[in-house]
């Protein structure tokens, strides 16, 4: 993507025409001193660092001759702004700087950081910087950011990062704002041990680029082309590794990650497949065990002579056994499922009329965990006839709550008939008992007639 962006910039630069500096003469290239790892050293001919090495590689690819001039950052930036420097090798774009400079595509991004003394307890976040004495590099983006936050009254501007850290380490001022990578390398090189970077990310970062004078489009295009060539040839990566190393890891490419991702993905997929297989196997076993239990329960229910059905709290049938289906005159259990069994049951009265059973009669003992029992109920058959039953109901619980009932009933038609015959027999015997004197009178009359007429 970076290579594509560079190529697009080259196309636009070519369309804009060949305006700008004469690239046949040696360019005057500006660099700041002691800004590790981008610029290391203080002399023009011995300057080193990531940005210096990258510039040398880019200039070689683009066929540019140059002379490096080293000055403090604010001085070199002023020289560039007034046109006395052709190229700055390490400048982060900003709206203010775009007034006088054009920038190549960024070659690296560095996050900002807040550095404090290790003994400083009062600064833990960016919000704690308000009212503090803050050190910044003169003309740096961190300085512009601090001013945008309203901290300009107590800003302390220095010419080099090392100078700022020496002030902070000696107990002067409260904090320093600078790019994290630059700060960490400067602390290491300076062997300053009482300063640390807060583990927070402030609101600024720096995307470093090569900068040319405004509208020097031909020079900008040639530098972008050289930057693209160093990237495609692998020279950029080698320079990056040389100077950044363990200090800041570059973002891994998809190709880099692929070496680690493929085994991980394969392993994860294998584990996921094994886990899924085991879960499916467990589910199949559980489903089979449940089916066997259900079949066994249905077998037990269907083999009993007593009729059994279940109801929910509204009295709707949830299950029934074969005896229940047969006694009620149905063919299949499905015909009963969902049917309201309260409406199927009638209560017999003394006048031999029948009335719907109040569902509370079935559930009234359930709150105490007891069942209900009744002998004077009638059930409707599918053909509209009804017959007497004796039933028992028991509460059905789930999570401690009653969710319905299980009802068992038997057909007591024959018992009722036997009871009726027994009552009728007793009534006849009672009547005969009441008629005993009349029988004796008739017997006496009969006996007297026989005495008067012995011939008869």
Secondary structure by P-SEA (a helix, b strand, c coil): caaaaaaaaaaaaaaacccccccccccbbbbbcccccccccccccccccaaaaaaaaaaaaacccbbbbbccaaaaaaaaaacccccccbbbbccccccccccccccbbbbbbbbbccccccccccccccccbbbbccccaaaaaaaaacccccbbbbccaaaaaaaaaacccccccccaaaaaaaaaaaccccccccccccccccbbbbbccccaaaaaaaaaaaaaaaaaaaaaaaaaaaccccccccccccccccaaaaaaaaaaaaaaaaaaaaaaaaaaaaaaaaaaaaaaaaaaaaaccbbbbbbccccccccccaaaaaaaccccccccccccccccbbbbccccbbbbbcccccccccccccccccccbbbbccccbbbbbcbbbbbbbcccccccbbbbbbbaaaaaaaaaaaaaaaaaaaaaaaaaaaaaaaaaaaaaaaaacccc
